[in-house]
Amino acid sequence: MTDASPASHSAPALAPAAIAATIARRIAGEIGARPEQVQASVELLDGGATVPFVARYRKEATGGLDDGQLRTLEERLVYLRELEDRRAAILKSVDEQGKLTAELSGQIRAADTKSTLEDLYLPYRPKRRTKAQIAREAGLEPLADDLLADPMRDPQAEAAKFVDAEKGVADVKAALDGARQILTERFSEDASLVGKLRDYVARTGTVASRVVDGKQAEGAKFSDYFDYSEKWADIPSHRALALFRGRNEGILSLDLNTEPAEGQGLSPAETMVASAFGIADKGRPGDGWLIETARWAWRVKIALHLDLDLMGSLRERAEEEAIRVFARNLKDLLLAAPAGARATLGLDPGIRTGVKVAVIDETGKLVDTATVYPFQPRNDVEGALAVLGALCMRHKVDLIAIGNGTASRETDKLAAELIKRLPGKKPTKVTVSEAGASVYSASALAAREMPDIDVSLRGAASIARRLQDPLAELVKIEPKAIGVGQYQHDVNQTKLARMLDAVVEDAVNAVGVDLNTASPALLSRISGLTESLANAIVDQRNATGAFRNRKQLLKVSRLGPKAFEQCAGFLRITDGDNPLDASSVHPEAYPVAERIVKACGHDIRTLMREPGSLKQLDPAEFTDETFGLPTVRDIFKELEKPGRDPRPEFKTATFQEGVETLSDLKPGMALEGTVTNVTNFGAFVDVGVHQDGLVHVSQLADKFVQDPHTIVKAGDIVRVTVLEVDIPRKRIALTMKKDIGAARDARDARPDRGEAPGRAGGDKPHGNGGDKRRNGGGDKSARGGSGGSGDTGNNALAAALAEAMKRGPKR
């Protein structure tokens, strides 16, 4: 590093505007936008606007950045601002030490990652008294400098000059050890060298895992990693997290290895250290000592530092990918097709404790509950059918939602028998994920919603509501408890929570909510609304009746103009004073919408029913200084289909009769199932046997698949064929390929068979201990089976139904 007068090179800090411009340029390059788009978005976000609001209602300002770009922008903005704060702190620290040269200042200002910054700061970071510092205090730095500068010097002879018992240098060995400590620290703190070595190890290093002696049986689920190695750069997220979990549980030991030395020579990494300081074996007196010093610097200092650094980077990389996968699956689940406003019978399966029953009306209100005991020890099938039949007839039940926990398939059979015996129109039965249902049931929110209902019966109500509207019900549960990720308990929980909260916010605002029926939990996810404001809206609704128009929101306690601006466009009022309140047109744009309506020559209600005349108009004619073409086009779309729901049409899957357990599965069997989880290595599919099967990425299609999410998503109904069933390990290999022979050959040839212990590397269910699961392989997502058909009655059942209806179901 070049010496210079530090005072003359203490450059002033960059102005905030210059820093902001630099950040905007960098983010723009990363998200494919222009710097001015990024700057406008940052100003809006800094001003308190939410991502959904900016994406939907400020397209003119942002140039049409979508919510995905804005989320990335928001995340990178935090990182880069932290980077700039750290840069300023480092510059100040080094300057205060009187060591800030022009060269170092330039390097610090040019650093584009936190790790590069820390490499540069390492020599100047305040540290405890090191062996190198002790050696310097003993006057050994000249010896180190002389030996490095001139290998012709004899280390033994030179070291003898520095022996001084009073300074703690007892003999020649002590002097040379001190000089080595000084050079080792110098080598290990050279930012350029450390950066090159980091790149080298990241490119060529190999992570190796071995089973800890005596842990073979205890760690059987990690058996794929008992003797495993893979290049650091190539390890996918799920395998990296499996390795770290195995190490954390004391089953595996992990090492980051580089290329070994050939014979007695230096390894490639050690050679890089030596070359950086002009060290080479040319037969000179000092070469051997210097080469050993380079080797020592690598093995004792640099390698250990990079091992911690790169293994930390691997974990961070794996966590980011796992969080991204979880977020994508959660979004798919939240935006799953709603069954709609239909009376629903919810069944929370149980054997000894009985099947908990709840009836939800079209609005989601709990109207009846019961508990039936069709299974052991009571085996009261007819009594259960009588109670369920009475409930269906009394409340005109249209759907039967069956939780996918213990006894799910047995309960499904019971529901099929009920449907077969019921007269008239048949309800449809659907199996629904109950992941996190017990978490919700025991929550304060559930207690407020259903204060006089037993905790176990609340779960049945939640299962029914999930079928009616997955989004409205799932927002009541902590996202992590929904269980559509991989290794969600192993990743950074703060980052995971932040990402999942963003996904929920985006999903809720993409759909919009009915202001007069939405729960506080759903309202609190709307742009601009907090939990307290959501409760205040419900309190106002309960006190004065339904909202007739959006402007009445301003009468809600503590809901001011800023919150109104953020939330109004996402809140819907059907059959209110203004038909536009049922659309996503923002109140601030009503004048534009009214001009469009006037140009059509109809009143607004007529236009919304018969939007054909809109096709005769040019959106560009309605722009003004405030609202540009993007907003006007959005208004046209809303007038054509007001309040349209972006979610898909509701469909159900049909499980094959007689296939209920792992032992019922046979290779070659074709089944229908529902995708419950999508990971980077494939998709998990529920085929109704209490254990999800894996369609490996190589089996998803008759073509090469890079990203499984491009083929399937959580909630999709798919046709699969069984390739293999491993009952002891509870693993099912499935394929979606049409050529089963080729699929089996491809699977046999795959080097990574047995990709994930258990589910996604042995991930366990989560939530509290009361949450029922069918297996230890993770949670399930929505899936279903169609209802039975036929009107053939049963006289005994008819009599039992009539009697049960007279008595009424027990609460």
C-alpha positions in Angstrom: 0.0 0.0 0.0 1.4 3.4 -0.9 2.4 5.7 1.9 1.3 9.3 1.8 0.4 12.1 4.1 -3.0 10.9 5.5 -4.2 14.4 6.3 -3.9 15.4 2.7 -5.9 12.5 1.5 -8.8 12.6 4.0 -11.5 13.1 1.4 -14.8 14.5 2.4 -17.8 12.2 2.7 -20.0 12.0 -0.3 -23.2 14.1 -0.3 -26.4 12.2 0.4 -27.7 13.1 -3.1 -24.6 11.5 -4.6 -24.9 8.4 -2.5 -28.6 8.1 -3.5 -27.8 8.5 -7.1 -25.1 5.8 -6.9 -27.5 3.4 -5.2 -30.2 4.1 -7.8 -27.9 3.4 -10.7 -26.8 0.1 -9.1 -30.4 -1.1 -8.3 -31.5 0.0 -11.8 -29.0 -2.3 -13.3 -30.0 -5.2 -11.1 -33.8 -5.0 -11.8 -33.7 -3.8 -15.4 -34.9 -0.3 -14.9 -33.8 3.3 -15.4 -32.2 5.1 -12.4 -35.0 7.7 -12.5 -37.5 5.0 -12.1 -35.7 3.7 -9.0 -35.3 7.2 -7.5 -39.0 7.9 -7.9 -39.8 4.6 -6.3 -37.4 5.2 -3.4 -39.0 8.6 -2.7 -42.4 7.0 -2.6 -41.4 4.2 -0.3 -39.4 6.6 1.9 -42.6 8.7 2.1 -44.5 5.9 3.6 -46.1 4.3 0.5 -46.4 0.6 0.4 -45.2 -1.6 -2.4 -48.8 -2.7 -3.5 -49.9 0.9 -3.6 -46.9 2.1 -5.6 -47.1 -0.9 -8.0 -50.9 -0.3 -8.6 -51.4 3.4 -8.4 -48.1 5.2 -9.1 -47.2 3.6 -12.4 -46.6 7.0 -14.0 -44.0 7.9 -11.4 -42.2 4.5 -11.5 -42.5 3.8 -15.2 -44.6 0.7 -14.5 -42.3 -1.2 -12.1 -44.2 -4.3 -10.9 -44.5 -5.6 -7.4 -41.7 -8.1 -7.9 -39.3 -5.4 -9.1 -40.3 -3.1 -6.2 -39.8 -5.8 -3.6 -36.3 -6.5 -4.9 -35.7 -2.7 -5.0 -36.9 -2.5 -1.4 -34.6 -5.3 -0.3 -31.5 -4.1 -2.1 -32.1 -0.5 -0.9 -31.7 -1.7 2.7 -28.5 -3.6 1.9 -26.9 -0.8 -0.1 -27.8 1.8 2.5 -26.2 -0.4 5.2 -23.2 -0.8 2.9 -22.9 3.0 2.6 -23.2 3.5 6.4 -20.5 0.9 6.9 -18.3 2.5 4.3 -18.6 5.9 6.0 -17.8 4.3 9.4 -14.7 2.6 8.1 -13.4 5.7 6.4 -13.9 7.7 9.6 -12.2 5.0 11.7 -9.1 4.7 9.4 -8.9 8.5 9.1 -8.9 8.9 12.9 -6.0 6.4 13.1 -4.1 8.7 10.7 -3.7 5.9 8.2 -6.1 6.9 5.4 -4.0 7.2 2.2 -5.3 8.2 -1.2 -5.0 4.7 -2.5 -6.8 3.1 0.5 -9.6 5.8 0.3 -10.1 5.0 -3.3 -10.3 1.2 -2.6 -12.8 1.7 0.2 -15.0 3.9 -1.9 -14.9 1.4 -4.8 -15.8 -1.6 -2.7 -19.2 -3.0 -3.8 -19.9 -5.6 -1.2 -19.7 -5.8 2.6 -17.1 -8.6 2.5 -14.8 -6.5 0.3 -15.1 -3.6 2.7 -14.3 -5.8 5.7 -11.2 -7.2 3.9 -9.9 -3.7 3.4 -10.7 -2.7 7.0 -9.1 -5.8 8.5 -5.6 -4.4 9.0 -7.1 -1.3 10.7 -9.8 -2.9 12.8 -9.2 -2.5 16.5 -8.1 -5.9 17.8 -6.9 -7.6 20.9 -3.2 -7.9 21.4 -2.0 -10.5 18.9 1.1 -12.6 18.8 2.2 -10.4 15.8 1.7 -7.3 18.0 3.7 -8.8 20.8 6.5 -9.6 18.3 6.5 -6.0 17.0 6.7 -4.7 20.6 9.8 -7.0 21.0 11.4 -5.2 18.0 11.1 -8.1 15.5 9.4 -6.3 12.6 12.8 -5.2 11.1 13.8 -8.9 11.0 10.6 -9.8 9.2 11.0 -7.0 6.7 14.7 -7.9 6.0 14.0 -11.6 5.5 11.1 -10.9 3.1 12.9 -8.2 1.2 16.1 -10.2 0.7 15.9 -14.0 0.6 19.7 -14.1 0.3 19.9 -13.4 4.0 20.4 -16.5 6.3 17.4 -16.5 8.7 19.4 -18.1 11.5 22.2 -15.6 11.2 19.8 -12.6 11.0 17.6 -13.8 13.8 20.7 -14.1 16.1 21.0 -10.3 16.0 17.6 -9.9 17.6 17.9 -12.2 20.5 17.2 -10.2 23.6 16.0 -11.9 26.8 14.9 -8.5 28.3 12.5 -8.1 25.4 11.2 -11.7 25.7 13.2 -13.0 22.7 15.1 -15.9 24.4 16.8 -17.4 21.4 17.0 -17.6 17.6 13.8 -19.8 17.3 11.8 -17.3 19.3 13.0 -14.5 17.0 12.1 -16.4 13.9 8.7 -17.4 15.3 8.0 -13.7 16.1 9.0 -12.7 12.6 6.7 -15.4 11.1 3.8 -14.2 13.2 4.3 -10.6 11.8 4.5 -11.8 8.2 1.5 -14.2 8.7 -0.7 -11.4 9.9 0.5 -9.1 7.1 -0.2 -11.8 4.5 -3.6 -12.6 6.0 -4.7 -9.0 6.0 -3.8 -8.2 2.4 -7.2 -7.3 1.0 -6.2 -8.0 -2.6 -4.7 -11.4 -1.8 -7.6 -12.5 0.4 -10.1 -11.4 -2.3 -8.3 -13.5 -4.9 -8.1 -16.5 -2.6 -11.8 -16.2 -1.7 -12.6 -16.3 -5.5 -10.3 -19.3 -6.0 -11.8 -21.3 -3.1 -15.3 -20.4 -4.2 -14.6 -21.6 -7.7 -12.7 -24.8 -6.9 -13.3 -25.7 -3.2 -15.2 -28.8 -2.2 -17.5 -29.3 0.7 -17.1 -32.8 2.3 -19.3 -34.3 4.9 -18.7 -37.4 7.0 -20.8 -39.1 9.6 -19.6 -38.6 13.2 -18.5 -42.0 14.7 -21.3 -43.7 16.5 -24.1 -41.5 15.0 -25.0 -43.8 12.1 -28.2 -45.1 13.6 -29.3 -41.9 15.2 -28.7 -39.9 12.0 -30.2 -42.4 9.5 -32.2 -39.7 7.8 -28.9 -38.0 6.8 -27.4 -41.3 5.4 -27.1 -39.7 1.9 -24.5 -37.4 3.4 -22.5 -39.9 5.5 -19.7 -39.9 2.8 -20.5 -37.0 0.5 -18.6 -34.2 -1.3 -19.6 -31.6 -3.8 -18.1 -28.4 -5.2 -18.9 -25.4 -3.0 -20.2 -23.5 -6.0 -22.6 -26.2 -7.1 -24.3 -27.2 -3.9 -28.1 -26.4 -4.2 -30.0 -24.8 -1.4 -31.8 -27.9 -0.1 -28.6 -30.0 0.1 -26.6 -27.2 1.8 -29.3 -26.8 4.4 -29.4 -30.5 5.0 -25.7 -30.5 5.5 -25.9 -27.7 8.0 -28.8 -29.3 9.9 -26.8 -32.6 10.1 -23.9 -30.7 11.5 -26.0 -28.8 14.0 -27.6 -32.0 15.2 -24.1 -33.5 15.7 -24.5 -36.2 13.0 -22.2 -34.8 10.3 -18.8 -33.1 10.2 -18.2 -30.6 7.4 -15.0 -29.5 5.8 -14.2 -27.0 3.0 -11.3 -28.5 1.1 -9.1 -27.1 -1.6 -6.7 -28.8 -4.0 -3.9 -30.5 -2.0 -0.2 -30.0 -2.6 1.6 -32.2 -5.1 4.3 -34.1 -3.2 6.1 -31.8 -0.8 5.4 -28.7 -2.7 2.9 -25.9 -2.1 -0.7 -26.3 -2.8 -2.3 -23.9 -5.3 -3.6 -21.7 -2.6 -0.3 -21.6 -0.8 1.4 -20.8 -4.1 -0.9 -17.8 -4.5 0.1 -16.5 -1.0 3.8 -17.0 -1.8 3.5 -15.3 -5.3 1.7 -12.3 -3.9 4.8 -11.4 -1.9 7.5 -12.6 -4.3 8.3 -15.8 -2.5 9.8 -18.6 -4.6 12.2 -21.5 -4.1 15.3 -20.5 -5.9 17.8 -22.1 -3.6 18.5 -19.0 -1.6 19.2 -19.1 2.1 15.9 -17.6 3.1 13.6 -19.3 0.6 12.8 -22.3 2.7 11.8 -20.2 5.7 9.7 -17.9 3.6 7.9 -20.7 1.8 7.1 -22.3 5.2 5.8 -18.9 6.3 3.5 -18.7 3.3 2.3 -22.2 4.0 1.7 -21.3 7.6 -0.2 -18.1 6.7 -2.6 -20.1 4.5 -3.2 -23.0 6.8 -3.3 -21.3 10.1 -4.9 -17.9 9.3 -6.3 -17.4 5.8 -7.8 -20.9 5.2 -9.6 -20.7 8.6 -10.9 -17.2 7.8 -12.2 -18.2 4.4 -13.7 -21.4 5.7 -15.9 -19.4 8.1 -16.5 -16.8 5.5 -17.5 -19.1 2.6 -19.5 -21.6 4.7 -21.3 -18.6 6.0 -21.9 -17.4 2.4 -23.1 -20.9 1.5 -25.6 -20.8 4.3 -26.7 -17.3 3.4 -27.1 -18.3 -0.3 -29.0 -21.4 0.6 -31.2 -19.5 3.0 -32.0 -16.9 0.4 -33.0 -19.5 -2.1 -35.1 -21.5 0.5 -36.9 -18.3 1.5 -37.5 -17.5 -2.1 -39.0 -21.0 -2.7 -41.1 -20.7 0.4 -42.4 -17.3 -0.7 -43.3 -18.5 -4.1 -45.2 -21.6 -2.7 -46.9 -19.4 -0.2 -48.1 -17.0 -2.9 -49.5 -19.9 -4.9 -51.3 -21.2 -1.9 -52.7 -17.9 -0.9 -53.9 -17.2 -4.4 -55.4 -20.7 -4.7 -58.9 -20.9 -6.2 -61.7 -20.1 -3.6 -64.7 -22.3 -3.6 -66.8 -19.2 -2.9 -69.7 -18.2 -0.8 -71.2 -21.6 -0.3 -72.5 -23.3 2.9 -69.7 -25.6 4.0 -69.4 -28.5 6.5 -65.9 -28.7 8.0 -64.6 -32.0 9.3 -61.5 -32.1 11.5 -60.7 -35.9 11.5 -59.9 -37.7 14.6 -60.1 -41.3 15.8 -60.4 -41.7 19.6 -61.3 -38.1 20.2 -63.9 -38.1 17.4 -64.4 -36.1 14.3 -65.0 -32.4 15.0 -67.7 -30.8 12.9 -68.5 -27.2 12.1 -71.0 -25.7 9.7 -70.1 -22.3 8.0 -72.7 -20.3 6.2 -72.2 -18.5 2.9 -70.6 -15.5 4.7 -68.2 -17.6 6.7 -70.2 -17.3 9.9 -70.1 -20.4 12.2 -73.7 -21.6 12.6 -73.5 -25.1 14.0 -71.0 -27.5 15.6 -70.9 -31.2 16.7 -68.6 -34.1 17.4 -69.2 -37.5 16.0 -67.5 -40.9 16.8 -67.5 -43.1 13.7 -64.2 -44.8 14.5 -62.7 -46.9 17.2 -63.4 -47.3 20.1 -67.1 -46.3 19.5 -67.5 -47.1 15.8 -70.8 -45.3 15.7 -71.0 -44.9 12.0 -74.7 -44.7 11.7 -75.0 -42.2 14.5 -72.3 -40.1 12.8 -74.1 -40.2 9.5 -77.4 -39.2 11.1 -75.8 -36.1 12.7 -73.9 -35.1 9.6 -76.9 -35.7 7.4 -79.1 -33.5 9.7 -76.6 -30.7 9.5 -76.3 -30.9 5.7 -80.1 -30.8 5.3 -80.7 -28.1 7.9 -78.1 -25.7 6.6 -78.3 -26.6 2.9 -74.6 -27.6 2.8 -73.0 -27.4 -0.6 -69.4 -28.3 0.3 -67.8 -30.7 2.7 -64.2 -29.7 3.7 -62.1 -32.6 5.2 -58.9 -31.9 7.1 -55.9 -33.9 5.9 -54.7 -35.0 9.3 -54.9 -38.4 11.0 -57.9 -40.4 9.8 -58.4 -38.2 6.8 -59.0 -41.0 4.3 -61.3 -42.8 6.8 -63.3 -39.5 7.2 -63.3 -39.1 3.4 -65.0 -42.5 3.1 -67.5 -41.5 5.7 -68.3 -38.3 3.7 -68.6 -40.4 0.5 -71.2 -42.6 2.2 -73.0 -39.6 3.5 -73.2 -38.0 0.1 -74.4 -41.2 -1.4 -77.3 -41.4 1.1 -78.3 -37.8 1.1 -81.4 -37.0 -1.0 -81.6 -34.2 -3.5 -78.6 -32.1 -4.6 -75.3 -33.6 -3.5 -72.6 -31.6 -1.7 -69.0 -31.9 -3.0 -66.3 -33.2 -0.7 -62.8 -31.7 -0.8 -59.8 -32.6 1.3 -58.2 -29.4 2.7 -54.8 -28.7 4.3 -55.0 -28.3 8.0 -51.4 -27.1 8.3 -51.3 -24.6 11.1 -55.0 -25.0 12.0 -54.2 -25.8 15.6 -52.0 -22.8 15.8 -54.9 -20.6 14.8 -57.4 -22.5 17.0 -55.5 -21.7 20.1 -54.7 -18.1 19.2 -56.2 -15.0 20.7 -57.7 -14.1 17.3 -59.7 -17.4 17.2 -60.8 -16.8 20.8 -62.2 -13.4 19.7 -63.8 -14.7 16.6 -65.4 -17.8 18.3 -65.3 -17.0 22.1 -67.8 -19.7 23.2 -66.5 -22.5 21.0 -64.1 -25.3 22.1 -60.6 -25.0 20.7 -60.9 -28.3 18.8 -64.1 -27.2 17.1 -62.5 -24.0 16.0 -60.2 -26.1 13.9 -63.1 -27.6 12.0 -64.5 -24.1 11.3 -61.1 -22.9 10.0 -60.9 -25.9 7.7 -64.3 -25.1 6.3 -63.3 -21.4 5.8 -60.1 -22.4 4.1 -62.2 -24.1 1.4 -64.5 -21.1 1.0 -61.6 -18.6 0.7 -58.0 -19.8 1.3 -56.6 -16.2 1.4 -59.1 -14.8 3.9 -58.4 -17.7 6.3 -54.7 -18.3 5.9 -53.9 -14.7 6.7 -54.9 -15.5 10.3 -52.0 -17.9 10.6 -48.3 -17.1 11.0 -47.0 -17.8 7.4 -44.3 -20.1 8.7 -47.0 -22.4 10.1 -48.6 -22.9 6.7 -45.7 -25.2 5.8 -45.0 -24.9 2.1 -41.2 -24.4 2.4 -38.1 -26.3 2.7 -36.0 -26.1 5.9 -38.0 -23.1 7.1 -36.8 -23.6 10.7 -33.2 -23.5 9.6 -33.1 -20.2 7.8 -32.8 -16.6 9.2 -36.1 -16.1 10.9 -36.1 -12.3 10.6 -35.5 -12.5 6.8 -38.1 -15.3 6.4 -40.7 -13.4 8.3 -40.1 -10.2 6.3 -40.3 -12.0 3.0 -43.4 -14.0 3.9 -45.2 -10.9 5.3 -44.5 -9.2 2.0 -45.9 -12.1 0.1 -49.1 -12.1 2.2 -49.4 -8.3 1.7 -49.0 -8.6 -2.1 -51.5 -11.4 -2.3 -54.2 -9.7 -0.2 -53.9 -6.5 -2.1 -53.8 -8.2 -5.5 -57.2 -9.7 -4.7 -58.7 -6.9 -2.7 -61.1 -7.3 0.2 -64.8 -6.6 0.9 -64.8 -3.8 3.4 -68.1 -4.9 5.0 -67.2 -8.6 5.6 -63.5 -8.8 5.9 -62.0 -9.9 9.3 -59.5 -7.6 11.2 -56.8 -10.1 10.3 -57.5 -9.7 6.6 -58.0 -5.9 6.8 -54.7 -5.5 8.6 -52.8 -6.8 5.5 -54.2 -4.1 3.3 -51.9 -1.4 2.2 -51.7 1.4 4.8 -53.7 -0.4 7.5 -52.2 -1.5 10.8 -53.8 -4.0 13.2 -55.2 -1.2 15.3 -56.7 0.6 12.3 -58.2 -2.8 11.1 -59.9 -3.2 14.5 -61.1 0.4 14.4 -62.7 -0.3 11.0 -64.5 -3.3 12.3 -65.6 -1.4 15.4 -67.0 1.3 13.3 -68.8 -1.2 11.1 -70.3 -2.9 14.1 -71.4 0.4 15.6 -72.9 2.2 12.6 -73.6 -0.6 10.1 -72.1 -1.4 6.7 -70.0 1.2 4.9 -72.0 2.8 2.1 -69.0 4.4 0.4 -65.2 4.6 0.7 -65.2 8.2 2.0 -66.8 7.0 5.2 -63.4 5.4 6.0 -62.2 8.9 6.9 -64.7 8.8 9.9 -62.8 5.8 11.4 -60.8 6.7 14.4 -57.2 7.5 13.6 -57.6 6.7 9.9 -56.2 9.9 8.3 -55.7 11.1 4.7 -52.4 9.2 4.2 -53.8 5.9 5.4 -56.9 6.5 3.2 -54.8 7.1 0.2 -52.9 3.9 0.7 -55.9 1.6 1.5 -58.9 2.9 -0.3 -58.3 1.3 -3.7 -57.9 -2.1 -2.3 -61.2 -2.1 -0.2 -64.4 -3.0 -2.0 -68.0 -2.1 -1.3 -70.6 -4.0 -3.2 -74.1 -2.5 -3.6 -72.9 0.8 -2.2 -73.6 4.4 -3.1 -71.0 4.5 -5.9 -70.5 1.5 -8.2 -66.8 2.5 -8.5 -66.3 1.6 -4.9 -66.7 -2.1 -5.9 -63.8 -1.8 -8.3 -60.0 -1.3 -7.9 -60.3 2.3 -9.3 -58.8 4.6 -6.7 -61.0 7.4 -5.4 -58.4 9.9 -6.6 -59.1 8.7 -10.2 -62.9 8.8 -10.0 -63.0 12.1 -12.1 -61.2 10.3 -14.9 -63.5 7.3 -14.7 -66.5 9.6 -14.7 -65.3 11.3 -17.9 -64.9 7.9 -19.5 -68.4 6.9 -18.5 -69.9 10.2 -19.8 -68.1 9.6 -23.1 -69.8 6.2 -23.4 -73.2 7.9 -23.1 -74.4 5.5 -20.3 -74.8 5.7 -16.6 -72.0 3.9 -14.7 -74.1 0.8 -13.7 -75.2 0.2 -17.2 -71.7 0.5 -18.5 -70.4 -2.0 -16.0 -73.0 -4.5 -17.1 -72.6 -3.7 -20.8 -69.0 -2.5 -21.3 -69.0 -3.0 -25.1 -69.0 0.8 -25.8 -65.6 1.1 -24.2 -64.0 -0.5 -27.2 -65.0 2.6 -29.2 -62.9 4.9 -27.0 -59.2 5.7 -27.2 -57.6 5.7 -23.6 -55.1 8.3 -24.6 -57.9 10.9 -24.9 -58.5 10.7 -21.2 -55.0 11.3 -19.9 -54.2 14.6 -18.1 -51.3 16.1 -16.2 -51.9 13.8 -13.2 -53.1 10.5 -14.7 -51.2 9.0 -17.6 -51.9 6.2 -20.0 -51.1 3.3 -17.6 -53.7 4.5 -15.1 -56.3 5.2 -17.7 -55.9 1.7 -19.2 -56.3 0.2 -15.7 -59.5 2.1 -15.4 -60.8 0.8 -18.7 -60.0 -2.8 -17.5 -61.9 -2.2 -14.3 -64.9 -0.7 -16.0 -65.0 -3.8 -18.3 -64.7 -6.3 -15.4 -65.2 -4.4 -12.1 -63.7 -6.1 -9.0 -62.4 -9.1 -11.0 -60.7 -11.8 -8.9 -57.2 -12.7 -10.2 -57.4 -16.2 -8.7 -58.1 -19.3 -10.9 -61.3 -21.3 -11.2 -62.1 -23.7 -8.3 -61.3 -27.4 -9.1 -60.9 -30.5 -7.0 -58.8 -33.7 -7.4 -60.1 -37.2 -7.0 -58.2 -39.8 -5.0 -58.3 -43.3 -6.3 -60.6 -45.6 -4.2 -58.7 -48.4 -2.4 -55.4 -46.4 -2.4 -55.1 -45.2 1.2 -51.7 -46.3 2.5 -48.2 -46.7 1.3 -48.6 -50.4 1.0 -51.5 -49.8 -1.5 -49.2 -48.2 -4.0 -47.6 -50.3 -6.8 -45.1 -49.2 -9.5 -46.9 -48.3 -12.6 -50.0 -47.1 -10.9 -51.5 -43.9 -12.4 -53.1 -41.5 -9.9 -54.4 -38.0 -9.5 -53.1 -35.8 -6.8 -52.5 -32.3 -5.7 -49.1 -30.5 -5.6 -48.4 -29.6 -2.0 -45.0 -28.1 -2.2 -42.5 -27.2 -5.0 -38.8 -27.1 -4.3 -35.7 -26.7 -6.5 -35.3 -30.4 -6.8 -38.9 -31.3 -7.7 -42.5 -31.2 -6.5 -44.3 -33.1 -3.7 -47.7 -34.5 -4.6 -50.4 -35.8 -2.3 -52.0 -38.9 -3.7 -54.0 -39.7 -0.6 -51.8 -42.1 1.2 -50.7 -40.1 4.3 -47.3 -39.4 2.7 -46.5 -37.0 -0.1 -44.6 -38.5 -3.1 -41.8 -36.7 -4.9 -41.7 -35.9 -8.6 -38.0 -35.2 -9.0 -37.2 -32.3 -11.4 -36.0 -34.9 -13.9 -39.5 -36.5 -13.9 -41.6 -33.4 -14.3 -41.8 -33.4 -18.0 -40.6 -35.1 -21.2 -38.1 -32.3 -21.6 -35.3 -30.8 -19.6 -36.6 -28.7 -16.7 -34.4 -26.1 -15.1 -36.9 -24.7 -12.7 -39.8 -26.9 -11.3 -41.9 -23.8 -10.8 -42.2 -23.4 -14.5 -44.1 -26.7 -14.7 -46.1 -26.8 -11.5 -47.1 -24.8 -8.5 -48.6 -25.5 -5.1 -52.3 -26.4 -5.5 -52.1 -27.7 -9.0 -54.0 -30.9 -9.8 -51.7 -33.3 -11.7 -51.6 -36.9 -13.0 -48.7 -38.9 -11.8 -47.4 -42.5 -12.1 -45.7 -44.4 -9.3 -42.1 -45.3 -10.0 -41.0 -46.8 -6.7 -42.3 -47.1 -3.1 -39.8 -47.4 -0.2 -42.0 -48.3 2.8 -39.3 -48.3 5.5 -38.1 -44.9 4.5 -41.6 -43.6 3.7 -40.6 -42.4 0.2 -42.6 -42.4 -2.9 -41.0 -41.7 -6.3 -43.5 -40.4 -8.9 -43.2 -39.3 -12.5 -45.2 -37.0 -14.7 -43.5 -38.2 -17.8 -45.7 -40.0 -20.4 -43.1 -42.6 -21.3 -42.9 -44.6 -18.1 -40.1 -46.9 -19.3 -37.9 -43.9 -20.1 -38.9 -42.3 -16.8 -37.7 -45.3 -14.9 -34.4 -45.5 -16.8 -33.8 -41.8 -16.2 -34.5 -42.2 -12.5 -32.1 -45.2 -12.2 -29.4 -43.2 -13.9 -29.8 -40.2 -11.7 -26.8 -39.6 -9.4 -28.8 -38.0 -6.7 -31.5 -40.6 -5.9 -32.8 -40.2 -2.5 -32.6 -36.5 -2.8 -34.1 -35.5 0.4 -34.3 -37.4 3.7 -37.9 -37.5 4.8 -39.3 -34.4 3.2 -36.9 -31.8 1.8 -34.1 -33.2 3.8 -35.9 -34.4 6.8 -37.9 -31.2 7.5 -40.3 -31.7 10.3 -43.8 -30.4 10.8 -44.1 -27.2 12.8 -46.7 -25.4 14.7 -47.6 -26.4 18.3 -47.7 -29.9 19.5 -51.4 -30.2 19.0 -51.3 -29.8 15.2 -52.2 -33.2 13.7 -50.0 -34.5 10.8 -50.2 -37.7 8.9 -46.4 -38.1 8.7 -43.2 -36.5 9.8 -42.5 -35.3 6.3 -44.0 -31.9 6.4 -47.3 -30.2 6.0 -49.9 -30.5 3.3 -51.6 -28.1 1.0 -55.2 -28.0 -0.3 -56.3 -30.9 -2.3 -59.6 -32.7 -2.8 -61.9 -35.4 -4.0 -65.1 -35.1 -5.8 -68.4 -36.0 -4.2 -70.3 -39.1 -4.8 -73.5 -39.4 -6.9 -76.8 -41.2 -6.9 -80.1 -40.6 -5.1 -80.8 -44.1 -3.7 -82.2 -43.5 -0.3 -81.9 -45.6 2.8 -85.0 -46.0 5.0 -83.1 -46.4 8.2 -81.0 -43.4 7.4 -84.0 -41.3 6.5 -85.7 -42.1 9.8 -82.4 -41.4 11.7 -82.1 -38.1 9.9 -85.6 -37.1 10.7 -85.1 -37.9 14.3 -81.7 -36.2 14.5 -83.2 -33.0 12.9 -85.9 -32.9 15.6 -83.3 -33.2 18.4 -80.8 -30.9 16.7 -77.1 -31.6 16.7 -75.2 -31.3 20.0 -73.0 -28.4 20.4 
